[in-house]
Amino acid sequence: MEEKYTKKKKYVRAHKKVKALKNFYIHLCIFLIVNIINILLVLIILKDRNENFWIWMASTVLVTWSIVLIIEGWSIFGSHLLFKKSWEDRKIEEFMKEEEQIWE
């Protein structure tokens, strides 16, 4: 009975992680699309005019949304975003094998 409970608990946690990851990737795609359009509008349409308000507004949206996206990514991936423990272990093994080959 307890094993079934822990499997269900693991499944629920894994399901939540997958859902959060999926939402993050959707959020990232929307961010990219909106901000590419935003930047193109500023560069193409407003480049000849001196409309500082729209440039300021586009910059504010880009910076604020970037900060929110970074925080969301940090909460999902954690502090080991690039170099996880498993990566470190694989690299250590790889270097140890290279050392063995050198001395053989």
N, C-alpha and C positions, 0 to 999 in steps of 0.2 A: 504494500500500500504506500509506504513511504517513498519507494523508488518511483512509483507512478506520479506522486506529488512533485518530486524533484524534476522529473522529465517535463511535466506540464509547466512547472515554474521556469525551467530553462527555455522551453518553447515560447512562453509568453515574453520573456526578456528578449529573446532573439527576434521575435516578431516585432517588438517595439523598436529594436535597433534597425531592422530592415525598413520599417515604415519611416523612421526618422531620417535614414540615409536616402530613401527615395524622395522624401519631401525636400531634403537639402539639395539634391540634384535638380529637381524641378525648380526650386527657388533660384539656383545658380543659372539655369537656362533662361528663366524669365529675366533675371538680372542682366545677363549678357545681351539679350535681345533688346530690352528697353534702353539700356545704356548705349548700345551701338546706335540705335535710332536717335537717342538724345544727343550724342556727340556729333552724328552726321547733321542733325538739324542745326546745331550750333555752328559747325564748320561750313556748311553749304548755304543755308538760308540766311543766317544772321551775320555772315562774315563781312558783308559790305556795310551793314548798318551798325550803328553804335548803340546797341541795346544791352547795356550791362546787366539789367535785371534778369534777362533770360539766360545769359551766360552764368550769372551768379546762381540762378535757380538750378540750372543743369549741373553745375559743380557741386552744389549742396546735395542734390539727390544722389549723385555719384559717390561722394564721400560718405554720406550718412548710410546709404545702402551697403556700401563696401564694409563699413564697420560692423553693421548688423550681420552681414554674411560671414565675416571673419569670426564673430562671436558664436554664431550658429555652428560653423564648421569646427571651431575649437571644442564646443560642447559635445559634438558627435564623435570627432576623431580623438579628442583628448590631447594631452600635451605632447604625445609622441606621434605627431602628425606625419613626419617624414621618416624618422628613424625609430622604428619599433624594436622591441627586445628581440623578436624573431629575426629581424634584419641583422642586428648585432651578432647574434649567435651564428647565423649563416656566414657572415663575413669572417668571424673568428675561425670557423671551420675551414673556410676557403684559404685563409692565410696559413693556417697550420698545415694544410695539404701542400701548399706551395713550398713551405719550408722543408717538408719531408722530401719533396722531389728535388730540391736543390742539393740536399745532403746525401742523396742516394747516388 
